[in-house]
Amino acid sequence: MSLEERIEALKTKHQALEVAIEQETNRPHPDDYEIASLKKQKLRIKDELATIVKQ
């Protein structure tokens, strides 16, 4: 996988997590643990993207 493909894959996953967080938040009884888990995953991806871009 090339660097550009990796970046694009991470951006796609980041966006999917954003959608998942939004959907969970809008549920009648959102699962706070699930939201926190999704946010942590999203932050890890954001950090990885930042590291790749720095290089």
C-alpha distance (Angstrom), angle and dihedral (degrees) to the residues before:
residue distance angle dihedral
M1 . . .
S2 3.78 . .
L3 3.78 122.3 .
E4 3.80 91.9 -107.4
E5 3.80 91.0 51.7
R6 3.81 90.7 49.1
I7 3.80 91.6 50.8
E8 3.80 91.6 48.2
A9 3.82 91.5 48.2
L10 3.80 90.9 50.8
K11 3.81 91.8 48.4
T12 3.80 90.1 50.2
K13 3.79 92.1 49.9
H14 3.82 90.5 46.0
Q15 3.81 90.1 54.2
A16 3.82 92.0 46.8
L17 3.80 90.1 52.5
E18 3.80 90.1 49.6
V19 3.81 89.4 54.5
A20 3.81 91.6 46.6
I21 3.81 91.1 51.3
E22 3.80 90.8 49.6
Q23 3.81 91.9 49.1
E24 3.80 93.3 48.2
T25 3.81 91.7 46.8
N26 3.81 91.3 52.8
R27 3.81 94.9 51.3
P28 3.82 116.5 109.0
H29 3.83 90.7 -113.7
P30 3.81 107.6 22.0
D31 3.79 117.9 -159.4
D32 3.80 105.6 -122.6
Y33 3.80 91.9 -163.6
E34 3.82 91.2 53.8
I35 3.81 91.7 47.7
A36 3.82 91.2 50.4
S37 3.80 90.9 48.4
L38 3.80 92.4 50.0
K39 3.81 91.3 47.8
K40 3.82 91.0 51.4
Q41 3.81 90.6 51.2
K42 3.80 90.2 48.5
L43 3.82 91.2 50.1
R44 3.83 91.6 49.8
I45 3.79 89.8 53.3
K46 3.80 91.8 47.0
D47 3.81 90.1 51.3
E48 3.80 91.4 48.2
L49 3.80 90.8 50.5
A50 3.80 90.7 49.7
T51 3.81 90.9 50.5
I52 3.80 92.4 49.9
V53 3.79 93.1 47.7
K54 3.84 91.3 49.6
Q55 3.79 91.3 57.3
